[in-house]
Amino acid sequence: MYGTDVIPETKGALRGKTYNPLRGERVIYYVRNFLDKFVPLKDKSWKDLKKIPKVNNNKLDLNLKNPKQFVGYTKKSKLLSSLLFVNNNLHIDILFDQDGTLEVNNPDGNQDIIEIHDVFLESAITTICDHEDSVAAVDAEDKVIGYKNWLGMMKGNLKIEFKKKGKELLRKLNPDRSYISPKGKKFKLSGRALLLNRNVGHLMTNPAILLKDGSECPEGILDAFITSAACLHDLKRKGNSKLNSIYIVKPKMHGPDECTFTDLIFEKVEKLLNLKKYTIKCGIMDEERRTSANLKECIRL
């Protein structure tokens, strides 16, 4: 919140190059209002809290309007490090840095009277990784980069180091998040969105592979085999799909006949990769007239 325009830079609340306590106060106030709206307390506001909440014997000492919203917590060195709530089946994770081990330096948390370090929201539960023409991959070189990144995500080892405002930053895939339930049982939530791969449509060709006559290969068939083959790594480790599935999004299909061709392609892919039938789940993009007008038949096929 501090670094975004969600908090207006008015009345002295400028972002600036150094930490601005006034802006920090507005961030804290915004978060309190958010919690009051989506995890309301029964007899007070989150703004009224003067100390970090406690969990003793798996019981939270906050009086929630809906006690069922509290679904988990974590502790480090016997100190509370997070509280997990749920709203509309999406999770809200409030982090505390009582033992000083969280990586990100957060002046907002130091200024906060109950020492909230951060609030994580479960939002995009699915994410499309795009290989579609004219959007993400326009030539063979782009396509190879896209395949490499997709392979890294399926292996779980994709990462990048870069500089931002003079600082070295590392981006990598989040691990699963571990919690303890109000019944004292350990459980995990995925730290990542469920990834789907959008292949290209049937029309495009690509020079990444040339046919015997020197012509470019059909890019949709290339995508189908390469992106599915990369998912073999995930089927072994279950980092993306917990149900041993591969998720493909198919765009630009003009009616039932082209959907039938797509089904044939992925049937061949499953056989070649020695996968069980229906391991590959294909989502139809409702974006062309003949598909939209015959959507029920497209899905049936």
N, C-alpha and C positions, 0 to 999 in steps of 0.2 A: 504494500500500500504506500509506503513512504516514497518510493521512487516512481510512482505512477501519477497520472493526472486525476485519479479517483479522488484524491485529496487535493482540493484547490489551493493554488499558491496565492492566497489572499490574506490580507491583514498580518503580514510578516511570516506566513508559513511557507517560505521559499525552500526549495530543495537544496540549492547551493552546493558547494564543494565539501563542506564539513557538516556534521550533524546539527540539525536545528531542533532544539527541545520543544519549541512551540509546534512545529510540524509533528514531532513525535507525540505530543499530547493529542493532536487531532487523529492520528493513527489509532491510538489507544481508545479514544472515544468512539471512533468508527467501529472498531472491533467489538466493543462493549454493546453497542446498538445492534450489531449483527447477532451476537449471542443472545441478547434479549428477545430478538425476533424469532430465531430458529431453535434455540435451546433455552426457553424461558424458565426462570425460577418461580416458585410458587408464591413466595411472600416478599420478594425483594428483586432488585435489579442487579445485573452483573457489575454495574457501576458502584454498588454499595459494598462489594467485597473488599476487605482490608488485608487479607492474607491468602496464601495459596491454599486451595481446597485440599482435603486429606482423604485418603482411602485406607480404612482400617478393616481388616478381615473381609476384604473385597467389597466393603460398603462405602459408598460415597457420602461425604458429610454435607452435600448440597441438597436442598429440598427442591427438586424439579417439579414443574407442573405435570410433566409426564415422566415418571421414573424409568419407564422402559426405554427412554432415549439414551440412558447411560448403558453402554454395551462393553466397555473395556478400559483398561489402563495399563501403564508400564511404570516400572521403577528402576532407578539406577542407584546403586550403593544405598538401598533402602529409602531413597528419596523419590517422591513422585516425579516422573518425567513426562507423562502425557495422560490426558483424559480423552477417551473416545466416545463420541455421541453419534446418533443416527437421526436423520431427518429425511423423510420421503425415500427411504432405502439407500440414501447416500450418506457417507460418513464425514464427520467433522472431528479433526484430531487437534487438540490443544496441547502444544508442547511447552514444557518448562525446562529451564537449564540450571537446575539447582546445584549440580555437581560441576558445571563449567566445561562439559565435554563436547557440546555441540559445536560443529565446525564454523558456522557463520557467526561473525561478530555482529551483535544486534543491540545497538544503543537503545532502541525502543523497549526491548525487554528489560534492560537495566533501569529504565525510567518508570516502568510499570510497577505499581504497588504490589500486584500479585504475581509479578515476574513472568507474565506470558511471553515466551520467546518467539512463538510463531503459531499460526493456525493453518493447518493443511485441510483443503477441501477435496473430497472425492467428486470429480466433475465429469471429465470425458472418459466414460467407462469403455468406450470403443474409439479407436482412432484409425483413419485410413492412411496408409503409406502409399503415396502416389507414384505410379510409373506411367501415367497416361501421357500420350503425345500432346505436344504444344503446351503442356503444363509443367511437367517435371523432367521429361527426358525427350529431347528433340533429335538426338543423333546417337550413333553407336557409343561414343565416349560417355555421354550422359547416362545411357542405359547401363553401362558397366559400373559406373559410380553408384547408380541406384541399386543394382544387384548386390554390390559390395556392402552397402549400408543395410540392406534387407537381411543379408546373410549374417552381419554382425548383430542385428537385433534378434534373429532366431537363435544364434549361439549365445546371446546374452553378454557379449564382450565389446559391443560398440561403444567407443568413447572418443572424445576430442578434447584437446587442450588448446586454449586460445587466450589472447590478451584483451581485456576490456578496461578502459580507463587506467592503463598502466599495470593492471593486476593480472596475474596468471590464474586462469579459471579452468576447471575440469568439468566436463559434462559426461555422464555415463548413465546407464540404465539403473533405475532404483531397484534395490532388493525387495523382497516381500517384507511386510511389516508385522512384527510379533506383538501380541497383547495377552492380557489375562482377563477373562470374562468375570462378571459379577458373581458367577458360581465358582470362581477359582480355577477354571480350566484355561489352558493355553490354546491360542488359535492365531491364525495368520490371515492378513488381507494382502492382496496383490499390490505391489508398489507401482505397477505400471498399468496403462490402459490395455485392453485387448486389441491387438493389432490385426487389421485387415489389409490385404494388398490389392490395390486397384490396378488391374492389367489394362492394356489398351483394348480398343475395339477390334473388330475383324478387318477393317479397311486398311490399316497402316502396314507398311513394310519397314524393315530396318537393315542397314548394311553390316550389322554385327556378325551375321552369318550369311554367306552367299550360297545360292543353289548351284547345281551343276552347270546351268546355262549362264551363270554370272549374275542372275537377278537376285534382288534382296529377298530374305525370308519373310514370311508373314509374321509380323511382330506380336500379334495376339497369341499365336502358337508358341513362339519363343518365350513370351512372358509366362504362359501357363506352365511350361516345363521347368524353367529356371526358378521362378518364385516358389513353386511347389517343392522342388528338390531342396531348396534352402531350408524349407520347413521341416525336413527330416531331422535336423539337429534339435528342433524344438519338441518334436514328438517323443524324443528320448528323454529330454530334461523337464518337459512340461512347464517351461518358463512363461510361455504366452498362453497356449491353450491348455486348460486343465482337463479337457475331455478328448485329447488326442485328435484334434480337428485342425484343418487348414482352412483359412477364411479368405476367399477371393471376391472382389467386387468387379463386376463386368459392365462397362459402359457402352453406349452407342450401338445397342442392338436394335435392329429394325424388325420387330415382330417375332412370332413364334418360330419361324424357320431358323433364324439366326440363334435363337435360344437353344433350339435342338442341336445345332452345330456346336455351341458352347458345351452342352452336356456331353456330346460325343468326344470333344477334345479332352475334357477332364476325366472321362471314363478311360481314355487311352493313357493319360498321365498316371492315374491310379494303378493301372496294370503294369506300366513300365517301372514305376517306383515300388511295386509290390505292396501297395496300400490296400487296406480293407475298403470295400465299396462304400461310398458316401463319406469317406474321410474328408474329402474336399467339399466345403460348403460354399456355394456361389450365390452372391447377392446380385440381383438384377437392378440396374439403375433405371428408374422410371423417368426417362428423359427424351424418348423418341416417340413420334405419333403412333406408329403401328404397334409399338410395345405398350404404350399407355392405353390405347384403345383395346388391346387384347391381353392385358396384364394377367388376368386370371389364367388364360391359356398358356402364356409364357411360363408362369410359375408351375403349372401342372406338368408341362413338358420337361 
